[in-house]
Each structure stands twice: as structure tokens, then as C-alpha cells.
Amino acid sequence: MKSFEYVVESLDGDYANLRRTDEEDGELKLVARALLPPEIREGTRLLYEFLQYRIME
């Protein structure tokens, strides 16, 4: 299974806009905050693998 790196671009209520780090002009991905770690902030780097998001150290 592939893994992808994202950056939290913005937070909008119960949703977060994520941008893949390997796609410079790609579209934002809208994700429910319930699926993300609770301590995310704008600029947080996330790793998506095995159908889960986790904060990258």
C-alpha cells in the first residue's frame, strides 16, 4: 500500500484542507477532522498510510 505526505493548509470548522507535498499545483483534499490526529494545526505535516493519518516527527 502506498503512503503519502500531506501538509495542513487550513482548518475550517470540522474539516481540514490538506495538500500533498509531492504535487506542487495539486488540488486541496478536504478531510474531516475526526479522521485526523486531534493536535493538528495549520502547517502540520501528516503521513497517510494504511488508511490512517499520523503526525510526522
Secondary structure in CASP SS format (residue, H / E / C, confidence):
PFRMAT SS
TARGET T0000
AUTHOR 0000-0000-0000
METHOD secondary structure of the structure
MODEL  1
M C 1.00
K C 1.00
S C 1.00
F E 1.00
E E 1.00
Y E 1.00
V E 1.00
V E 1.00
E E 1.00
S E 1.00
L E 1.00
D E 1.00
G C 1.00
D C 1.00
Y E 1.00
A E 1.00
N E 1.00
L E 1.00
R E 1.00
R E 1.00
T C 1.00
D C 1.00
E C 1.00
E C 1.00
D C 1.00
G C 1.00
E C 1.00
L C 1.00
K E 1.00
L E 1.00
V E 1.00
A E 1.00
R H 1.00
A H 1.00
L H 1.00
L C 1.00
P C 1.00
P C 1.00
E C 1.00
I C 1.00
R C 1.00
E C 1.00
G C 1.00
T C 1.00
R E 1.00
L E 1.00
L E 1.00
Y E 1.00
E E 1.00
F C 1.00
L C 1.00
Q E 1.00
Y E 1.00
R E 1.00
I E 1.00
M C 1.00
E C 1.00
END
